[in-house]
Amino acid sequence: MAEGKDLRIRSKVISEGVNRVPNRAMLRAVGFRDEDFKKPMIGVASTWSEVTPCNIHINDLAVEAKNGIRQHGGAPLIFNTITVSDGISMGHAGMTYSLPSREAIADSIEIVTNAERFDGLVAIGGCDKNTPACLMAIGRMNLPSVYVYGGTIQPGKLDGKQVDIVSAFEAVGQYHDGKISDEQLHKVECSACPSAWACGGMYTANTMASAAEAMGMSLPGSSSTPAISPHKAVECAEAGKTVVGLLEKGIYPRDIMTKKAFENAITVVMALGGSTNAFLHLIAIAHSVEVELTYDDFERIRAKVPHIADLKPSGKYAMQDLNDIGGVPGVMKLLLDQGLLHGDCMTVTGQTLAENLAEARPLHEQQDIIRPFDSPLKPTGPLVVLKGNLAPEGAIAKMSGMKKLRFTGPAKVYDSEEAATEAILNNEIKKGDVLVIRYCGPKGGPGMPEMLSVTALIVGKGLGGEVALITDGRFSGGSHGFVVGHVAPEAQVGGPIALLDNGDSVTIDSETQEISFRVTEEEMEKRIRAWSRPPLKVTAGVLAKYARLVSSASKGAVTDLFE
């Protein structure tokens, strides 16, 4: 901290004046001394928990961040927030709590930071909802802040091949189809997650960490540095130093998270072939900083950004493999050189994105993880917005690795994931079918559960790409195949997906960006008259509150959009 410079802003109200003796007395009880009351108070939001491998190491990282803050003139305090494991909650009723956890994390960070009058924040996350939640809270409060990603897991090894958590879900489908034995299934289970930390493919955790770095809210390299790397602890200490520097310079999150910064994030997500959840989370983060971001922005950027990363789930490689050849900074350097990024965006380093990338090493030349621009995996981004009479507000399809671009087939309609799972296991779903799972949206789920277990069962049974799946729920970043989620309006509010009948001809076309079903106007009117809104599935507690407050998926499924 500069000599004699007083950086305290908000925390003055709890440290100065005779009337603040009780405030200071309580802070002394947690370790403050006289000199600490002259420093800016910086919170460290830790998502440490033993309930998920993604976050089990984060307490150690929070301590490193605290040390970095203290060494550079701040008075740090660690506090915790919740997390849930998307992988562990997948495939059962626990998944209805996953997306609501994003709001609980954001709300709790906002509550603690504002109640304690912190002057700045370092937030450290791991599992899927942590990154967007931390950035939503940071955006709302607009205090100098840095986000740190806890890091990616190493891929497991089995019979000389990489395996991960998605391999375990797909192995269940193979087992039920008689393709592997009990012993083989157990080997996959024991090999898929060889250590702690976030899932290793370009799934939601790594997608959102990459987006945070592209937006300039993380230090360069944060998103692709493996959790086991010693540099992750160094990064946390540096984040502590950085947040004090942001306070000195007067750089705030809304100076960084601008419309152009969100465009950079979308560009990186499209190039990497990231998770469809990026739509939901980036729109929610944009809402927190009062930036208008819509599906049209995603489409505008998708049209000019090629898919160049051969990463799981549709590709071959894991995030650690990408890190070994130059990581996300190397990819961003390439995108900037191609004129696809806004280099003038401010970042948490106090430098522009272009200035940061000038110091980044280019990607290794001898590698096949990131494809050249003249031979991309797909000439445009693989995350496609579809619209039509089945989804007037839009739906999201991930077309990476797909040979078929158009799918037409008869609908097989189920009103729950459980019913659809049973149908798959009983071999009721055949090649050419369009499996529809509805009443799983933000309100109808409630909580918009992910369908990784369903998509994995389809792949495990050898129907990947041969069966289409449509839902008003969403998908794990690990899902792949001909899948369409985020259908809006959702069934619970009377969206057209609620009016589908078994046998209706459904068309999904990624080239014309159509999602529709064939029905006459007369028949549609008849179905509208016959439909009645079902009661919400939950009438008390957190899910009941969530279902009443949550917005459409096309608006980010936020709970503070009051119109």
N, C-alpha and C positions, 0 to 999 in steps of 0.2 A: 504494500500500500504506500502511496506517495507520502513523504514526510509531512506530518501535520494536517493531512487532508481528512476531513470528517465525512465519511461515506454513509453514516447512519441516516436513514430517512424515516421509515416507518417505525423502526425499533426504538426511536427516541421516546415514543409515548409510553414505553414500559421501563425506561432506564433513567429518565431525568426527572428531577424535582423531588421535593420532600414527600409528596403524596404517593410517590412510586416506590417507597421503601418496601411495602409488602411484595411488589412485583420482583424487586431485586433480591429480596430474601429468598423467594422461591427459586430463582435462578441460581443463587449461591448453592442451594441444596443439590443442584444437578451439576455443579462444578464450575460455575462462573466465579471469576475474581474481579477485583476493581477494574483492571485494565480491559476486561472483556466488555464492560458497559460502554466503552468508548469506541467499540468496533461495530461494523455492520453485522447483524445477526443473519446467518445463512442457514436455511433448512436443507437437510438431506433426506429426501423422500425415498425410503427403501421399500422395495416390494419383496423383501426376504420372506421365505416360508419353506417349511418342510413338506408342503402338500404337493409340490411339483419339482422335478429335477431342473426345470428352467430357472428356478429362483433360489435354489438351496444355497448357492454360493454368494448371494448378493449382500449379505451382512458384512462379509469381508471387504467387498468393494465399497460399501458405504463408509466403512472405517477409513479406507484410503482416501475417499473424497473428503471426509471430515478433516483428515490430516492436511490435505492440500489446501483447504480453506483456512485452517488455523495458521499454517506456515506463511500465508500470504495476506494476513491482516484481517481475516474475518473471525467471527465467533460462531462456530458451527454447532448445530444440534440435529441429531438423527431422529427421525420418527418413521413409523411403519404404516403401511396400508395393506389391504388384502390382496390376494391373488387366488385364482382357481387354475387348475390344470385343464386345458381344453382336451388334451389327449385322454386323461383319466375320466373326465366327465362325458366323453363321447359315447354315443350309442345308447344312452338311457336318459332318465328324467333329469339327471344332473346337468345335462347340456343346456337346459332352459335357463340356467343361471349364468352361463358364460358371458353372453353379450351384456346383460344387466350389470355384471361385475365391472365392465368398463365405466359405467356411470358411477358406481360406488367408489371406484378408485379415484376417478377425477374429482368427485364431490369431496372425498375425504382429504385429498391433498389440498384442495381449495379451502376447506374448513380449517385444517390445522395451520396452514400458512397464514391465512388471514387472522385467525384468532390469536396466534403468537406474534403477529406483526413482523414476520421475517422480511428482510430487505431483498433477498434473492433465494434461489433454489437450485440444487442439483437433484435431479430425479433419475433413479436407476431402475430399469425394468428388465424383464426376461420374457415371460410367456405372452401369448398373442395379444391380450387386451391391455397389457401394461404400457406399451409404447403409445398407442393412441390416447389412452386415458391420461397418461402423464402430460402429453402435449396439449390435450384439451384443457387440463387444469392450468398449465403454464399460459396458454392463450387467453383464458378468462382473466387471470390475475395480472398479466402483462408486467411481471417483475423479471429483472435480469435472471436468466435461467440457462442451464445446460442439461441436455438429456444424454444419459449414458446407457447403451445397450449391454446387457450382461454377457452376451456372446453366444455363438452357435456351438452345438455339440459336435464331437467327432462322429463320423458314420461308423456303424458297427460292421463287423466282417463275419460272413458265414459262407463256407465253401468257396473262399476266394472272391466273393462278391460283396459289394456294399449293401447293407440292409439298414432300415430305419423304422420309425414307428408306423409309417404307412405300409411297409412290408408286413408288419404284424397284422394290421387290419385286413390286408389282401390275403394273407395266409389263412385267415379264418374262412374266407370264401372258398379257397382251394381245399381246405379240410372238409367243409360241408359238401363239396362236390366230389369228394373221394380222391382228390389228386395228390394229397400228402397225408402222411400218417400222424398219429399222436406224437410220436417221437420227433418227427420233423417240425411239427407245429411248436413243440416245446423248445426246440433249438432256435427257431426264429424269435420266440418270446425272450429267450435268454440272451440273444445277440443284438437285438434291435437298438437298445439304448445302453451303450457301454459305459457311459458316465453321466454326470449331471449336465445341465444346460439345455438351451432351446433347440427344438427340432431342426435337423441339419439341411433340409432342402430349401428351395425357394418357396417355403410355406408362409403362413401369415406373419410369424414372428420375424423372420429374416426379411420379408417383404417390407413390413412397416419400419424396421430398423433402417433399411436402405432408403426408404422414403424420408425418414427423419434426417438422415445424413444429407440427402439431396436437397432438403429444405434449408439446410444450414444450421439445424438445431443441435447437432452432435459434432464432436470433434472428428476431423478427417480420419477415416479408417474404422470408426467405431462399429459400423454395422457388419463388417466382415471379419474382424479380429476374433479368432476363436476364444471361447471362455477359458480354455486351458493355457492360453498364451500369457506369459509374464507381463506382456505389454498392457493387458487389460487393467491390471492394478495401477500401472503407470498412468494410463489414460484417466482413471478415476481421480488420481491426485492432480493431474493436469486440469481436469474439469473443475476441481475446487479452486485452483488458481484462476482459471478462466472466468468463473462466475464473479469473482471479486473484480477482475479486470473489466467485465461488462458493466458493473456498477460504477466503476471509475469513469468509464467512457460514456455512460448514459445510453447504452444500447439495449433495447427492449425487444421481447419476442415479436411484437407487432411490427418492429422495424425489419425483422428477419422473415417472418411468415407472411409474406406478401402474396399477391396473386401470381406473380412470376415465380416465386419459390414453390408454390403448389404445382405450377406447370412443370418445374424441374422435377419434382417428386413423381408426377405422373409419367414423365418421360423415362425416368429410371425404372419405374415399375414395369412399363411396357417393354422396355429393352430387355429386362431380366426375365420377363414372363412370370410376373408375380401373382399373388393371390387375388381372387375376386373381392376379398374382404377389403382391399385397398379402397374401393369405391366408397364403401360404408364409412370407413374410418377417416379417410381424407376429407370427405364432405363434413363429417362431424367436427374435425379439427378446424376446418375453415370456418364453420359456424361459430366456433369459440373465439375466433379473432375477427369476426364480422367481415369475412371475405366471401363473396358469392362464388360458389363452385357447384357446377351442375354436371349431369351426364354429358351435356353438349361439349364441355371443356375436355372431358376424357376422350370423346370421339374425335374432336378436332386434333388433339395431339396424337392419338393412336394412328391416324391416317398418315402421319409423316415419320413415325418412329418404327424402325424394324425390330423384330424379335431376334436378338443375337446371342442369347445365353442358353447353353444346352444344360439346363439345371433341372433337378428333380422338382415336381413329380413326373413331368412328361419327358424330361431329359435324363442324362446319364449321371450328372455330377452333383456334389454337395457344396454347401457354402464354404466349407474349409478348403475345398479344391480351388474355388474361385479366389479365396484369400491368398493361396500359395502362388498365384500367377499375377498378383497385383491388386486384387480385391475390388471393392466398389469404387475407390478412388481411381483405379486404372480404367474402369468402365466409364466413369464420369469424364475422365480426361479425354477418352475417345469420343464420347458424345459431344463434349464441348468443341473438340476439333472439327466435328462434323456440323457445327452450328446449330445443334439441337438443344442446348442449354443456355439459360440466361446467365452469363458469367458475371454480370454486375450486381447480383444479389448479395446482400450482406449476410455474414455468417457469425456464429458465436466466437470465432477466432478474432473478430474485429477486422478481418480482411474479407474481400469479396470471394465468391466461389472461384472465379478465375485465378485470383491470387493464390488461393489454397491449392488449386489443381496444378498451378505452375511448379509447385514443389513436389507433386506426386510423381512417382515412377510410372512410366507407361506399362501396359500389359506385356508380359513375356511374349516373345515372337513365336516360340515353338510351343504352341498349345492349341487345343481344339475345344476349349470350353466356351470362349467368346468368338463367335464367327465374324469374318470380315463383312463389311457393309455390302460388298458386291455379291455375297452368297449367304444371306441371312437364313435363319430357320423359317422365317415368315417375313415378307416385305413390309408388313404393317404390324402394329401391336396385336397381341393375341387375346386381349380382354375386350370383348365386343358388347356394345349396348344393342339390345334387340327391342323392337316395339311392334305393336299390332293389337288386334282385338283381344288377345289374351293378356297383354300387359301394356295398357295405354300409358302408364307412367314409366315403363321400361323394365327390362330384365337384363341380367348379366351372364354372358357365356364366356368360358375360357377355352379358346380354340387351339392352344399350343399342342403340338403333336398329333393333331387330328387330320386324317386323310379326307374324311367326309366333311363337306361344308354345308350340306343340306340334308335334312332328315324329315321324312314324312311317314307317319304311322298312326295306328289306332291308340287312343288313350286308354290306359288302365289306371283308374283313379282311386287313391287312398287318402283318407282323412287324418292319417297319423303315420309317423315313421315306423312305429311298431308293426302296424298292419302291412306296410310295404315290405318290411324286413321279412316277415313271415311268408309273404307271397314269393319273395326271391328264394328263400330257403326251400319252399315247397315247389320250386320250378314252375311257378305260374307265369313268370315273366319270360317271354320268348324273344328271340331275335326279331327286330323290326318294331317292337312295342315302344310306346312313349309312356314311361312310368311317371305319374303325376302324384306328388305328395303335397297336400295343401293343409290349410289351417295351422301352418307352422311359421307364420310371419312374426313380426315384432309383437303384435297384439295377440295373434291367434296361438302362438306357440305355448305360452308367451315366451318371448326372448329370442325368437328367430334361431332355433337350433341348427347346428351344422350337420351335414349328412355324410360325413366321411365313412362311417360304417356301411351305409347303403352303397355308396359308390365303390368302396373296396370290395364288398360282396359281389357286385356286378362284375368287376374286373377279375376277381378270384374265380368266378364261374365261367370265365372266358367270353363274357358278353361286352367287354369294354369296346365302345365305339359302335356296337351293334344294337344297343338299347339306349334311347335318349331318356334323360331324367329332367323333369321340370318341377320346381318347388318355389313356394313363396318364403321358404326358409333360406338357408345359405349353405355354403360348402366350406370345408376346411381348405386351407391352402394346399393340403396334401391330396385333395380330390383331383381326379382327372378322368377323361372320357367325355362323351357327348352330354354335358350337364349344363343346365340353365337354372340359375337361382335368382333371388331378390325380386321375384315377380311382384309387380306393384300396379294397382292396389292389391293388397293381400286379400285372401278369402274371407277373413274375419270381418272386414269392413264392406264386403259385398263386391270385391273385385271380380272380373270375369272368370278367373280361375275357379271361383266357387260354383260357376254355372256349367263347368265341364261335365259331360257324362261319359261313361265307359263306351268305347267304340267310336267316339268323335275323332275325325281325322285332324291331326295336329301337324303343323309344319313349322320347322325351325330352319332358317336360312341365314347363315352368317354373312353371305355376300350381299344380299338385299337387306339384311338386318331385320328380318321379319320373324315374329312369333305369333302364330294365329291358329285358330281352329275354324273348321268349316261348319257353319250353322246359318240357317235362314233368319232374316229379321223377325219373322213371325215366331219361329221357335225360340229365338233369344228373348223376345218379349214374354213368351209363356214361361220360360225358366226364371226370368226376373220376378215375375208375379208369384211364382211358387216358392222362391227362396225366402227364408227368414233368418235373421242374424242369430247365431247361436250364442248362448251366454258365455262370458269369459270363463276359462277353465279354472281360474284361481280367484277367490273372492276376498282373501286377506293376506297380509304380509307383503314382502318386497315385490313378488311377481305381480300381485294385484295392483300395487302402486305403479309399477313399471308399465303394465298393460294399459293403464288409463292415461299415462302421460306420454308414452313413446310416439314418435312421429313415424311416417312412412320410411321404408328402407331407402327410397329415392331421395329422402331428405337427411340421410345419415342415421336414422333411428335414434335421434337425440331426444332427451326428455325435458329440454328447456326451450322448445320452439313453441311459443305462444302467439297465436295469430287471432 
